[in-house]
Amino acid sequence: MGKLESEYKRGLKKRVEERFPGCLVLKNDEQLRQGVPDMTILWGPWYAVLEVKRNADAPFRPNQEHYLERIVEMGGIAFVIYPENEEEVLDALQRSLQACG
């Protein structure tokens, strides 16, 4: 897929908001903390983070894997998402958030 990561993020944000009515999707600023996941999703009392990649082959940058692991250790939900696995990840995210409730 030839889309830039930023283009993919915009469309993904809309699809997440449609799938999880009433959620807040926040864009995290990597300038403040290098490697922090790209998006935080707040839905009721639960949260999840998404590290967005432009495709399945896009490499991790410094600290990205560290923060994903740290968030899971803290009890959060974390996924890496890209166009090729989007449906699978959103399904898993929905199952994870529903399991919390």
Gaussian input, Z-matrix of N, CA and C with variables (Angstrom, degrees):
# hf/3-21g

backbone

0 1
 N
 C     1     B1
 C     2     B2     1     A1
 N     3     B3     2     A2     1     D1
 C     4     B4     3     A3     2     D2
 C     5     B5     4     A4     3     D3
 N     6     B6     5     A5     4     D4
 C     7     B7     6     A6     5     D5
 C     8     B8     7     A7     6     D6
 N     9     B9     8     A8     7     D7
 C    10    B10     9     A9     8     D8
 C    11    B11    10    A10     9     D9
 N    12    B12    11    A11    10    D10
 C    13    B13    12    A12    11    D11
 C    14    B14    13    A13    12    D12
 N    15    B15    14    A14    13    D13
 C    16    B16    15    A15    14    D14
 C    17    B17    16    A16    15    D15
 N    18    B18    17    A17    16    D16
 C    19    B19    18    A18    17    D17
 C    20    B20    19    A19    18    D18
 N    21    B21    20    A20    19    D19
 C    22    B22    21    A21    20    D20
 C    23    B23    22    A22    21    D21
 N    24    B24    23    A23    22    D22
 C    25    B25    24    A24    23    D23
 C    26    B26    25    A25    24    D24
 N    27    B27    26    A26    25    D25
 C    28    B28    27    A27    26    D26
 C    29    B29    28    A28    27    D27
 N    30    B30    29    A29    28    D28
 C    31    B31    30    A30    29    D29
 C    32    B32    31    A31    30    D30
 N    33    B33    32    A32    31    D31
 C    34    B34    33    A33    32    D32
 C    35    B35    34    A34    33    D33
 N    36    B36    35    A35    34    D34
 C    37    B37    36    A36    35    D35
 C    38    B38    37    A37    36    D36
 N    39    B39    38    A38    37    D37
 C    40    B40    39    A39    38    D38
 C    41    B41    40    A40    39    D39
 N    42    B42    41    A41    40    D40
 C    43    B43    42    A42    41    D41
 C    44    B44    43    A43    42    D42
 N    45    B45    44    A44    43    D43
 C    46    B46    45    A45    44    D44
 C    47    B47    46    A46    45    D45
 N    48    B48    47    A47    46    D46
 C    49    B49    48    A48    47    D47
 C    50    B50    49    A49    48    D48
 N    51    B51    50    A50    49    D49
 C    52    B52    51    A51    50    D50
 C    53    B53    52    A52    51    D51
 N    54    B54    53    A53    52    D52
 C    55    B55    54    A54    53    D53
 C    56    B56    55    A55    54    D54
 N    57    B57    56    A56    55    D55
 C    58    B58    57    A57    56    D56
 C    59    B59    58    A58    57    D57
 N    60    B60    59    A59    58    D58
 C    61    B61    60    A60    59    D59
 C    62    B62    61    A61    60    D60
 N    63    B63    62    A62    61    D61
 C    64    B64    63    A63    62    D62
 C    65    B65    64    A64    63    D63
 N    66    B66    65    A65    64    D64
 C    67    B67    66    A66    65    D65
 C    68    B68    67    A67    66    D66
 N    69    B69    68    A68    67    D67
 C    70    B70    69    A69    68    D68
 C    71    B71    70    A70    69    D69
 N    72    B72    71    A71    70    D70
 C    73    B73    72    A72    71    D71
 C    74    B74    73    A73    72    D72
 N    75    B75    74    A74    73    D73
 C    76    B76    75    A75    74    D74
 C    77    B77    76    A76    75    D75
 N    78    B78    77    A77    76    D76
 C    79    B79    78    A78    77    D77
 C    80    B80    79    A79    78    D78
 N    81    B81    80    A80    79    D79
 C    82    B82    81    A81    80    D80
 C    83    B83    82    A82    81    D81
 N    84    B84    83    A83    82    D82
 C    85    B85    84    A84    83    D83
 C    86    B86    85    A85    84    D84
 N    87    B87    86    A86    85    D85
 C    88    B88    87    A87    86    D86
 C    89    B89    88    A88    87    D87
 N    90    B90    89    A89    88    D88
 C    91    B91    90    A90    89    D89
 C    92    B92    91    A91    90    D90
 N    93    B93    92    A92    91    D91
 C    94    B94    93    A93    92    D92
 C    95    B95    94    A94    93    D93
 N    96    B96    95    A95    94    D94
 C    97    B97    96    A96    95    D95
 C    98    B98    97    A97    96    D96
 N    99    B99    98    A98    97    D97
 C   100   B100    99    A99    98    D98
 C   101   B101   100   A100    99    D99
 N   102   B102   101   A101   100   D100
 C   103   B103   102   A102   101   D101
 C   104   B104   103   A103   102   D102
 N   105   B105   104   A104   103   D103
 C   106   B106   105   A105   104   D104
 C   107   B107   106   A106   105   D105
 N   108   B108   107   A107   106   D106
 C   109   B109   108   A108   107   D107
 C   110   B110   109   A109   108   D108
 N   111   B111   110   A110   109   D109
 C   112   B112   111   A111   110   D110
 C   113   B113   112   A112   111   D111
 N   114   B114   113   A113   112   D112
 C   115   B115   114   A114   113   D113
 C   116   B116   115   A115   114   D114
 N   117   B117   116   A116   115   D115
 C   118   B118   117   A117   116   D116
 C   119   B119   118   A118   117   D117
 N   120   B120   119   A119   118   D118
 C   121   B121   120   A120   119   D119
 C   122   B122   121   A121   120   D120
 N   123   B123   122   A122   121   D121
 C   124   B124   123   A123   122   D122
 C   125   B125   124   A124   123   D123
 N   126   B126   125   A125   124   D124
 C   127   B127   126   A126   125   D125
 C   128   B128   127   A127   126   D126
 N   129   B129   128   A128   127   D127
 C   130   B130   129   A129   128   D128
 C   131   B131   130   A130   129   D129
 N   132   B132   131   A131   130   D130
 C   133   B133   132   A132   131   D131
 C   134   B134   133   A133   132   D132
 N   135   B135   134   A134   133   D133
 C   136   B136   135   A135   134   D134
 C   137   B137   136   A136   135   D135
 N   138   B138   137   A137   136   D136
 C   139   B139   138   A138   137   D137
 C   140   B140   139   A139   138   D138
 N   141   B141   140   A140   139   D139
 C   142   B142   141   A141   140   D140
 C   143   B143   142   A142   141   D141
 N   144   B144   143   A143   142   D142
 C   145   B145   144   A144   143   D143
 C   146   B146   145   A145   144   D144
 N   147   B147   146   A146   145   D145
 C   148   B148   147   A147   146   D146
 C   149   B149   148   A148   147   D147
 N   150   B150   149   A149   148   D148
 C   151   B151   150   A150   149   D149
 C   152   B152   151   A151   150   D150
 N   153   B153   152   A152   151   D151
 C   154   B154   153   A153   152   D152
 C   155   B155   154   A154   153   D153
 N   156   B156   155   A155   154   D154
 C   157   B157   156   A156   155   D155
 C   158   B158   157   A157   156   D156
 N   159   B159   158   A158   157   D157
 C   160   B160   159   A159   158   D158
 C   161   B161   160   A160   159   D159
 N   162   B162   161   A161   160   D160
 C   163   B163   162   A162   161   D161
 C   164   B164   163   A163   162   D162
 N   165   B165   164   A164   163   D163
 C   166   B166   165   A165   164   D164
 C   167   B167   166   A166   165   D165
 N   168   B168   167   A167   166   D166
 C   169   B169   168   A168   167   D167
 C   170   B170   169   A169   168   D168
 N   171   B171   170   A170   169   D169
 C   172   B172   171   A171   170   D170
 C   173   B173   172   A172   171   D171
 N   174   B174   173   A173   172   D172
 C   175   B175   174   A174   173   D173
 C   176   B176   175   A175   174   D174
 N   177   B177   176   A176   175   D175
 C   178   B178   177   A177   176   D176
 C   179   B179   178   A178   177   D177
 N   180   B180   179   A179   178   D178
 C   181   B181   180   A180   179   D179
 C   182   B182   181   A181   180   D180
 N   183   B183   182   A182   181   D181
 C   184   B184   183   A183   182   D182
 C   185   B185   184   A184   183   D183
 N   186   B186   185   A185   184   D184
 C   187   B187   186   A186   185   D185
 C   188   B188   187   A187   186   D186
 N   189   B189   188   A188   187   D187
 C   190   B190   189   A189   188   D188
 C   191   B191   190   A190   189   D189
 N   192   B192   191   A191   190   D190
 C   193   B193   192   A192   191   D191
 C   194   B194   193   A193   192   D192
 N   195   B195   194   A194   193   D193
 C   196   B196   195   A195   194   D194
 C   197   B197   196   A196   195   D195
 N   198   B198   197   A197   196   D196
 C   199   B199   198   A198   197   D197
 C   200   B200   199   A199   198   D198
 N   201   B201   200   A200   199   D199
 C   202   B202   201   A201   200   D200
 C   203   B203   202   A202   201   D201
 N   204   B204   203   A203   202   D202
 C   205   B205   204   A204   203   D203
 C   206   B206   205   A205   204   D204
 N   207   B207   206   A206   205   D205
 C   208   B208   207   A207   206   D206
 C   209   B209   208   A208   207   D207
 N   210   B210   209   A209   208   D208
 C   211   B211   210   A210   209   D209
 C   212   B212   211   A211   210   D210
 N   213   B213   212   A212   211   D211
 C   214   B214   213   A213   212   D212
 C   215   B215   214   A214   213   D213
 N   216   B216   215   A215   214   D214
 C   217   B217   216   A216   215   D215
 C   218   B218   217   A217   216   D216
 N   219   B219   218   A218   217   D217
 C   220   B220   219   A219   218   D218
 C   221   B221   220   A220   219   D219
 N   222   B222   221   A221   220   D220
 C   223   B223   222   A222   221   D221
 C   224   B224   223   A223   222   D222
 N   225   B225   224   A224   223   D223
 C   226   B226   225   A225   224   D224
 C   227   B227   226   A226   225   D225
 N   228   B228   227   A227   226   D226
 C   229   B229   228   A228   227   D227
 C   230   B230   229   A229   228   D228
 N   231   B231   230   A230   229   D229
 C   232   B232   231   A231   230   D230
 C   233   B233   232   A232   231   D231
 N   234   B234   233   A233   232   D232
 C   235   B235   234   A234   233   D233
 C   236   B236   235   A235   234   D234
 N   237   B237   236   A236   235   D235
 C   238   B238   237   A237   236   D236
 C   239   B239   238   A238   237   D237
 N   240   B240   239   A239   238   D238
 C   241   B241   240   A240   239   D239
 C   242   B242   241   A241   240   D240
 N   243   B243   242   A242   241   D241
 C   244   B244   243   A243   242   D242
 C   245   B245   244   A244   243   D243
 N   246   B246   245   A245   244   D244
 C   247   B247   246   A246   245   D245
 C   248   B248   247   A247   246   D246
 N   249   B249   248   A248   247   D247
 C   250   B250   249   A249   248   D248
 C   251   B251   250   A250   249   D249
 N   252   B252   251   A251   250   D250
 C   253   B253   252   A252   251   D251
 C   254   B254   253   A253   252   D252
 N   255   B255   254   A254   253   D253
 C   256   B256   255   A255   254   D254
 C   257   B257   256   A256   255   D255
 N   258   B258   257   A257   256   D256
 C   259   B259   258   A258   257   D257
 C   260   B260   259   A259   258   D258
 N   261   B261   260   A260   259   D259
 C   262   B262   261   A261   260   D260
 C   263   B263   262   A262   261   D261
 N   264   B264   263   A263   262   D262
 C   265   B265   264   A264   263   D263
 C   266   B266   265   A265   264   D264
 N   267   B267   266   A266   265   D265
 C   268   B268   267   A267   266   D266
 C   269   B269   268   A268   267   D267
 N   270   B270   269   A269   268   D268
 C   271   B271   270   A270   269   D269
 C   272   B272   271   A271   270   D270
 N   273   B273   272   A272   271   D271
 C   274   B274   273   A273   272   D272
 C   275   B275   274   A274   273   D273
 N   276   B276   275   A275   274   D274
 C   277   B277   276   A276   275   D275
 C   278   B278   277   A277   276   D276
 N   279   B279   278   A278   277   D277
 C   280   B280   279   A279   278   D278
 C   281   B281   280   A280   279   D279
 N   282   B282   281   A281   280   D280
 C   283   B283   282   A282   281   D281
 C   284   B284   283   A283   282   D282
 N   285   B285   284   A284   283   D283
 C   286   B286   285   A285   284   D284
 C   287   B287   286   A286   285   D285
 N   288   B288   287   A287   286   D286
 C   289   B289   288   A288   287   D287
 C   290   B290   289   A289   288   D288
 N   291   B291   290   A290   289   D289
 C   292   B292   291   A291   290   D290
 C   293   B293   292   A292   291   D291
 N   294   B294   293   A293   292   D292
 C   295   B295   294   A294   293   D293
 C   296   B296   295   A295   294   D294
 N   297   B297   296   A296   295   D295
 C   298   B298   297   A297   296   D296
 C   299   B299   298   A298   297   D297
 N   300   B300   299   A299   298   D298
 C   301   B301   300   A300   299   D299
 C   302   B302   301   A301   300   D300

   B1=1.4574
   B2=1.5198
   B3=1.2974
   B4=1.4392
   B5=1.5162
   B6=1.3267
   B7=1.4534
   B8=1.5198
   B9=1.2996
   B10=1.4472
   B11=1.5233
   B12=1.3197
   B13=1.4626
   B14=1.5201
   B15=1.3280
   B16=1.4702
   B17=1.5212
   B18=1.3224
   B19=1.4664
   B20=1.5185
   B21=1.3120
   B22=1.4593
   B23=1.5275
   B24=1.3325
   B25=1.4680
   B26=1.5261
   B27=1.3254
   B28=1.4698
   B29=1.5220
   B30=1.3185
   B31=1.4599
   B32=1.5155
   B33=1.3255
   B34=1.4594
   B35=1.5181
   B36=1.3121
   B37=1.4711
   B38=1.5221
   B39=1.3082
   B40=1.4647
   B41=1.5300
   B42=1.3298
   B43=1.4630
   B44=1.5281
   B45=1.3283
   B46=1.4703
   B47=1.5244
   B48=1.3282
   B49=1.4669
   B50=1.5242
   B51=1.3205
   B52=1.4656
   B53=1.5273
   B54=1.3049
   B55=1.4666
   B56=1.5275
   B57=1.3337
   B58=1.4578
   B59=1.5267
   B60=1.3315
   B61=1.4680
   B62=1.5257
   B63=1.3197
   B64=1.4539
   B65=1.5213
   B66=1.3220
   B67=1.4664
   B68=1.5246
   B69=1.3078
   B70=1.4628
   B71=1.5178
   B72=1.3154
   B73=1.4563
   B74=1.5245
   B75=1.3187
   B76=1.4557
   B77=1.5176
   B78=1.3207
   B79=1.4623
   B80=1.5193
   B81=1.3156
   B82=1.4569
   B83=1.5261
   B84=1.3164
   B85=1.4577
   B86=1.5207
   B87=1.3159
   B88=1.4671
   B89=1.5248
   B90=1.3235
   B91=1.4606
   B92=1.5260
   B93=1.3259
   B94=1.4616
   B95=1.5263
   B96=1.3346
   B97=1.4548
   B98=1.5223
   B99=1.3173
   B100=1.4594
   B101=1.5304
   B102=1.3265
   B103=1.4529
   B104=1.5088
   B105=1.3285
   B106=1.4606
   B107=1.5338
   B108=1.3420
   B109=1.4750
   B110=1.5261
   B111=1.3218
   B112=1.4637
   B113=1.5186
   B114=1.3198
   B115=1.4649
   B116=1.5199
   B117=1.3282
   B118=1.4579
   B119=1.5192
   B120=1.3173
   B121=1.4616
   B122=1.5251
   B123=1.3218
   B124=1.4600
   B125=1.5239
   B126=1.3212
   B127=1.4666
   B128=1.5196
   B129=1.3338
   B130=1.4585
   B131=1.5275
   B132=1.3265
   B133=1.4690
   B134=1.5371
   B135=1.3240
   B136=1.4615
   B137=1.5241
   B138=1.3266
   B139=1.4574
   B140=1.5169
   B141=1.3010
   B142=1.4661
   B143=1.5183
   B144=1.3252
   B145=1.4545
   B146=1.5165
   B147=1.3205
   B148=1.4582
   B149=1.5260
   B150=1.3091
   B151=1.4592
   B152=1.5111
   B153=1.3167
   B154=1.4612
   B155=1.5315
   B156=1.3187
   B157=1.4603
   B158=1.5209
   B159=1.2943
   B160=1.4715
   B161=1.5264
   B162=1.3468
   B163=1.4658
   B164=1.5189
   B165=1.3143
   B166=1.4600
   B167=1.5165
   B168=1.3233
   B169=1.4676
   B170=1.5290
   B171=1.3181
   B172=1.4598
   B173=1.5273
   B174=1.3320
   B175=1.4672
   B176=1.5291
   B177=1.3244
   B178=1.4572
   B179=1.5227
   B180=1.3116
   B181=1.4575
   B182=1.5355
   B183=1.3294
   B184=1.4630
   B185=1.5308
   B186=1.2987
   B187=1.4724
   B188=1.5257
   B189=1.3186
   B190=1.4645
   B191=1.5246
   B192=1.3076
   B193=1.4666
   B194=1.5279
   B195=1.3200
   B196=1.4650
   B197=1.5282
   B198=1.3272
   B199=1.4630
   B200=1.5265
   B201=1.3179
   B202=1.4618
   B203=1.5292
   B204=1.3192
   B205=1.4707
   B206=1.5265
   B207=1.3076
   B208=1.4735
   B209=1.5258
   B210=1.3091
   B211=1.4666
   B212=1.5206
   B213=1.3209
   B214=1.4730
   B215=1.5280
   B216=1.3192
   B217=1.4674
   B218=1.5278
   B219=1.3237
   B220=1.4655
   B221=1.5295
   B222=1.3256
   B223=1.4568
   B224=1.5123
   B225=1.3092
   B226=1.4592
   B227=1.5152
   B228=1.2885
   B229=1.4640
   B230=1.5176
   B231=1.3441
   B232=1.4622
   B233=1.5183
   B234=1.3116
   B235=1.4593
   B236=1.5174
   B237=1.3182
   B238=1.4642
   B239=1.5153
   B240=1.3311
   B241=1.4607
   B242=1.5190
   B243=1.3216
   B244=1.4606
   B245=1.5227
   B246=1.3149
   B247=1.4698
   B248=1.5278
   B249=1.3165
   B250=1.4661
   B251=1.5281
   B252=1.3371
   B253=1.4656
   B254=1.5288
   B255=1.3242
   B256=1.4661
   B257=1.5235
   B258=1.3118
   B259=1.4675
   B260=1.5196
   B261=1.3144
   B262=1.4670
   B263=1.5327
   B264=1.3315
   B265=1.4622
   B266=1.5275
   B267=1.3137
   B268=1.4660
   B269=1.5206
   B270=1.3226
   B271=1.4726
   B272=1.5255
   B273=1.3362
   B274=1.4655
   B275=1.5263
   B276=1.3213
   B277=1.4555
   B278=1.5180
   B279=1.3224
   B280=1.4642
   B281=1.5263
   B282=1.3145
   B283=1.4806
   B284=1.5240
   B285=1.3279
   B286=1.4621
   B287=1.5241
   B288=1.3191
   B289=1.4601
   B290=1.5252
   B291=1.3205
   B292=1.4626
   B293=1.5236
   B294=1.3225
   B295=1.4563
   B296=1.5314
   B297=1.3387
   B298=1.4607
   B299=1.5249
   B300=1.3210
   B301=1.4662
   B302=1.4577
   A1=108.51
   A2=117.40
   A3=121.58
   A4=115.55
   A5=118.73
   A6=120.55
   A7=111.18
   A8=114.51
   A9=119.67
   A10=108.36
   A11=116.06
   A12=120.07
   A13=111.36
   A14=117.49
   A15=120.71
   A16=111.80
   A17=117.56
   A18=120.87
   A19=110.41
   A20=116.35
   A21=120.57
   A22=110.33
   A23=117.85
   A24=121.61
   A25=111.77
   A26=116.56
   A27=119.54
   A28=111.39
   A29=116.47
   A30=119.49
   A31=111.98
   A32=117.13
   A33=121.47
   A34=110.63
   A35=117.33
   A36=121.10
   A37=110.29
   A38=117.18
   A39=120.94
   A40=111.34
   A41=116.83
   A42=120.21
   A43=111.86
   A44=116.88
   A45=120.34
   A46=109.55
   A47=117.29
   A48=120.83
   A49=111.59
   A50=117.81
   A51=121.03
   A52=111.20
   A53=116.45
   A54=121.60
   A55=112.04
   A56=117.15
   A57=122.96
   A58=109.30
   A59=116.99
   A60=120.19
   A61=111.86
   A62=114.85
   A63=120.84
   A64=114.41
   A65=117.68
   A66=119.62
   A67=110.15
   A68=115.01
   A69=122.37
   A70=106.81
   A71=117.06
   A72=121.50
   A73=106.72
   A74=115.39
   A75=121.53
   A76=110.01
   A77=116.36
   A78=121.89
   A79=107.24
   A80=115.69
   A81=120.31
   A82=110.12
   A83=116.40
   A84=122.48
   A85=110.40
   A86=116.21
   A87=120.94
   A88=112.14
   A89=116.98
   A90=119.84
   A91=111.34
   A92=116.71
   A93=120.67
   A94=111.97
   A95=116.65
   A96=121.16
   A97=107.99
   A98=116.37
   A99=121.54
   A100=110.51
   A101=115.08
   A102=121.31
   A103=114.86
   A104=117.77
   A105=119.73
   A106=108.50
   A107=118.44
   A108=119.99
   A109=112.12
   A110=115.38
   A111=121.46
   A112=114.80
   A113=117.47
   A114=120.89
   A115=110.79
   A116=114.78
   A117=121.42
   A118=106.57
   A119=115.81
   A120=121.82
   A121=107.32
   A122=115.81
   A123=121.77
   A124=107.21
   A125=115.98
   A126=120.07
   A127=107.43
   A128=116.19
   A129=119.97
   A130=108.13
   A131=117.56
   A132=119.87
   A133=113.71
   A134=118.46
   A135=121.51
   A136=111.33
   A137=113.43
   A138=118.62
   A139=110.15
   A140=114.01
   A141=121.71
   A142=106.66
   A143=115.36
   A144=119.93
   A145=108.97
   A146=114.59
   A147=121.46
   A148=108.87
   A149=115.37
   A150=121.60
   A151=105.31
   A152=117.25
   A153=122.67
   A154=109.46
   A155=114.45
   A156=121.31
   A157=108.53
   A158=116.37
   A159=120.15
   A160=111.46
   A161=117.54
   A162=121.43
   A163=108.99
   A164=116.51
   A165=121.92
   A166=113.18
   A167=117.70
   A168=121.73
   A169=113.82
   A170=117.54
   A171=119.99
   A172=109.65
   A173=117.45
   A174=120.34
   A175=112.13
   A176=114.95
   A177=120.42
   A178=108.14
   A179=115.03
   A180=121.25
   A181=107.74
   A182=117.31
   A183=119.55
   A184=112.77
   A185=115.37
   A186=125.95
   A187=115.10
   A188=120.94
   A189=120.39
   A190=111.66
   A191=117.81
   A192=119.85
   A193=110.69
   A194=117.00
   A195=121.60
   A196=110.89
   A197=117.29
   A198=120.02
   A199=112.07
   A200=118.09
   A201=119.48
   A202=110.09
   A203=116.81
   A204=120.80
   A205=111.04
   A206=116.71
   A207=120.74
   A208=111.68
   A209=116.85
   A210=120.37
   A211=110.50
   A212=117.05
   A213=120.20
   A214=109.96
   A215=117.80
   A216=121.50
   A217=111.40
   A218=116.77
   A219=122.09
   A220=112.05
   A221=117.07
   A222=120.65
   A223=114.18
   A224=117.39
   A225=120.79
   A226=112.15
   A227=115.09
   A228=123.25
   A229=106.31
   A230=116.97
   A231=120.41
   A232=110.00
   A233=115.22
   A234=121.91
   A235=110.45
   A236=115.34
   A237=122.50
   A238=105.38
   A239=116.55
   A240=120.95
   A241=110.19
   A242=115.23
   A243=122.96
   A244=106.30
   A245=118.60
   A246=119.86
   A247=114.45
   A248=116.90
   A249=119.56
   A250=113.28
   A251=119.40
   A252=120.38
   A253=112.79
   A254=117.01
   A255=120.43
   A256=113.16
   A257=118.79
   A258=120.87
   A259=110.76
   A260=116.33
   A261=121.40
   A262=110.77
   A263=117.02
   A264=120.87
   A265=110.82
   A266=118.26
   A267=119.59
   A268=111.37
   A269=117.75
   A270=120.62
   A271=110.51
   A272=116.66
   A273=121.03
   A274=111.03
   A275=116.96
   A276=121.00
   A277=110.34
   A278=116.48
   A279=120.31
   A280=110.53
   A281=117.25
   A282=120.48
   A283=110.30
   A284=117.27
   A285=121.31
   A286=111.55
   A287=116.86
   A288=120.11
   A289=111.32
   A290=117.79
   A291=120.29
   A292=110.82
   A293=117.74
   A294=121.51
   A295=111.17
   A296=116.10
   A297=120.21
   A298=110.86
   A299=116.02
   A300=119.80
   A301=111.43
   D1=132.91
   D2=-173.53
   D3=-91.42
   D4=2.27
   D5=-178.00
   D6=-66.70
   D7=145.43
   D8=170.69
   D9=-71.47
   D10=154.28
   D11=179.90
   D12=-57.94
   D13=-40.47
   D14=-178.52
   D15=-63.33
   D16=-38.15
   D17=176.83
   D18=-65.51
   D19=-43.20
   D20=179.73
   D21=-62.77
   D22=-40.78
   D23=-179.70
   D24=-59.39
   D25=-42.40
   D26=-178.89
   D27=-60.24
   D28=-47.92
   D29=179.24
   D30=-67.46
   D31=-37.22
   D32=179.30
   D33=-62.76
   D34=-42.74
   D35=178.88
   D36=-55.79
   D37=-45.24
   D38=179.56
   D39=-63.97
   D40=-41.66
   D41=-179.65
   D42=-67.10
   D43=-36.53
   D44=176.96
   D45=-65.77
   D46=-44.72
   D47=179.98
   D48=-62.41
   D49=-35.51
   D50=176.89
   D51=-69.18
   D52=-38.85
   D53=-175.82
   D54=-75.40
   D55=-30.44
   D56=-178.00
   D57=-122.75
   D58=77.13
   D59=-176.43
   D60=-54.48
   D61=134.60
   D62=178.45
   D63=85.97
   D64=-1.81
   D65=-179.64
   D66=-75.08
   D67=162.85
   D68=171.29
   D69=-112.90
   D70=126.71
   D71=176.13
   D72=-109.93
   D73=117.27
   D74=-177.66
   D75=-109.21
   D76=136.12
   D77=175.39
   D78=-90.80
   D79=123.09
   D80=179.84
   D81=-85.87
   D82=149.36
   D83=-175.96
   D84=-99.96
   D85=105.31
   D86=-179.48
   D87=-66.19
   D88=-14.44
   D89=176.56
   D90=-71.26
   D91=-27.31
   D92=179.68
   D93=-81.43
   D94=-34.86
   D95=-179.48
   D96=-149.14
   D97=105.15
   D98=-176.12
   D99=-61.21
   D100=126.15
   D101=175.67
   D102=97.26
   D103=-7.50
   D104=179.47
   D105=-62.77
   D106=141.56
   D107=-179.02
   D108=-56.20
   D109=154.70
   D110=-172.85
   D111=-68.26
   D112=-38.97
   D113=-174.70
   D114=-132.03
   D115=143.64
   D116=170.12
   D117=-116.76
   D118=132.95
   D119=179.02
   D120=-112.56
   D121=120.93
   D122=176.26
   D123=-106.58
   D124=124.89
   D125=-178.39
   D126=-142.00
   D127=106.55
   D128=-173.48
   D129=61.39
   D130=-137.19
   D131=179.76
   D132=-84.62
   D133=5.49
   D134=-174.86
   D135=-110.03
   D136=161.79
   D137=176.79
   D138=-143.71
   D139=157.89
   D140=174.88
   D141=-145.88
   D142=157.97
   D143=175.03
   D144=-123.76
   D145=149.51
   D146=177.04
   D147=-124.77
   D148=129.44
   D149=168.35
   D150=-96.84
   D151=115.07
   D152=-173.88
   D153=-95.77
   D154=130.61
   D155=177.10
   D156=-121.26
   D157=151.91
   D158=-178.60
   D159=-73.11
   D160=-26.88
   D161=176.26
   D162=-162.41
   D163=176.31
   D164=-176.19
   D165=-64.44
   D166=-22.91
   D167=-176.92
   D168=-93.48
   D169=-4.13
   D170=-177.54
   D171=-65.91
   D172=130.11
   D173=-176.91
   D174=-77.23
   D175=159.00
   D176=171.99
   D177=-76.99
   D178=146.31
   D179=174.29
   D180=-97.08
   D181=170.45
   D182=-177.66
   D183=-52.60
   D184=135.44
   D185=174.95
   D186=75.48
   D187=-8.30
   D188=-176.46
   D189=-63.03
   D190=-48.20
   D191=179.46
   D192=-64.41
   D193=-37.60
   D194=178.19
   D195=-57.25
   D196=-48.13
   D197=-177.79
   D198=-69.13
   D199=-35.92
   D200=176.12
   D201=-61.82
   D202=-45.80
   D203=178.74
   D204=-64.18
   D205=-41.98
   D206=-179.26
   D207=-63.03
   D208=-40.93
   D209=179.84
   D210=-64.65
   D211=-41.63
   D212=177.15
   D213=-63.62
   D214=-42.58
   D215=177.89
   D216=-60.20
   D217=-30.46
   D218=179.67
   D219=-83.10
   D220=0.72
   D221=178.37
   D222=96.48
   D223=6.32
   D224=179.33
   D225=-87.11
   D226=176.04
   D227=179.19
   D228=-112.12
   D229=130.27
   D230=-176.95
   D231=-139.20
   D232=136.74
   D233=178.39
   D234=-138.59
   D235=152.98
   D236=167.60
   D237=-102.38
   D238=128.93
   D239=-175.05
   D240=-129.03
   D241=143.19
   D242=176.64
   D243=-154.01
   D244=167.22
   D245=-173.01
   D246=-52.49
   D247=-38.93
   D248=-175.09
   D249=-70.63
   D250=-21.81
   D251=-179.54
   D252=-118.78
   D253=11.14
   D254=-173.03
   D255=-55.80
   D256=-51.18
   D257=-177.16
   D258=-61.00
   D259=-43.80
   D260=179.54
   D261=-61.62
   D262=-44.59
   D263=-179.18
   D264=-67.82
   D265=-43.79
   D266=179.60
   D267=-64.69
   D268=-36.12
   D269=174.31
   D270=-62.95
   D271=-46.07
   D272=179.56
   D273=-64.94
   D274=-38.32
   D275=177.31
   D276=-62.83
   D277=-44.01
   D278=179.16
   D279=-62.03
   D280=-44.71
   D281=178.26
   D282=-61.68
   D283=-42.29
   D284=-178.70
   D285=-64.81
   D286=-45.19
   D287=-179.90
   D288=-67.46
   D289=-38.52
   D290=178.63
   D291=-67.68
   D292=-33.75
   D293=178.52
   D294=-65.78
   D295=-28.33
   D296=178.74
   D297=-70.73
   D298=-26.59
   D299=-175.75
   D300=-90.87

